[in-house]
Amino acid sequence: MLWPANSPDLNLIEHMWDEFCRWVQQHHPPPANLGQLLQWLQQEWNGVPRAFICNLIHSMRQRCVECLAHNGGHTRY
């Protein structure tokens, strides 16, 4: 593997951002102004479930195993 450190499968923050964006996009209608957007972003960030973060962290071993098994290629993560 030439670039294992660049694998998005190993970058937990990428998965966090993906989920975070989904939570923010659930607000309807869209924010009326920048202040409301910032309020929603802060509210969602502060409400990230601890279990979600723990699951990401605990999945790291399996992510590494799969990344190695696939020579840095596509994994189920």
N, C-alpha and C positions, 0 to 999 in steps of 0.2 A: 504494500500500500504506500503510494507516494505521498498522499495527502490525508492521512486519517484524521488529523486535527481539524480539517475543514469540512468534515462530514456533518451535514445538518442533523443527522440522526443522533450525533453526540452532543449537539448544542441544545441544551434544555431550554434556554431562553427563547429559541425559535418556536418551540412548542407552546411555551407560555404566551408569547405574543399572539400566536394563532388563536388560541382559546380566548385570550383577552379581547381580541378584535371581534370575535363572535358575540361575546357578552355585550360589548358596547353597541354592536349593530342591532341588538334586540330592542333598543329604545326606538319607539315610534311615537310621533313623527321625529324626523331628524332634528338635531339641535337648532334652535332659532338663531343662536349667535355663538361667538367664541367662548364667552363666559359660561354658557350652558354646557358646551362641549367639554370644557375643562372640568366643570363640576361632575359631569357624568364619568369622565375618565378617572378622576380621583375617587369617586364613589365605587366604581368597579374595581379599581386597583386595591383599594382598602378592603373590598369584600372578597378578594380571591380566597377560596376555601383552603385552609391549611392542608386538608387531605389531598387536594390537587397537587400542591407543591411537594408534599411527602411522596406521593405516587411517582412524580417525575424523578425525584432523587433516587428512590428505591428501584426505579427501572434502569438506572445507569449501568449496572452490571450486565444485565441482559442486552442492553443496547450495544455495549462493547463486544460481547460475545458474538452477537449477530453481525456486527460490522466486520469483525475479523473473519467470521465464517464466509462472508460474502465478498471478501477482499476489498472492502470499502465501498462496495456497490449498494444497490437498493436493498433496504430491509423493510420489515413491516412497520417500522416506526416512521 
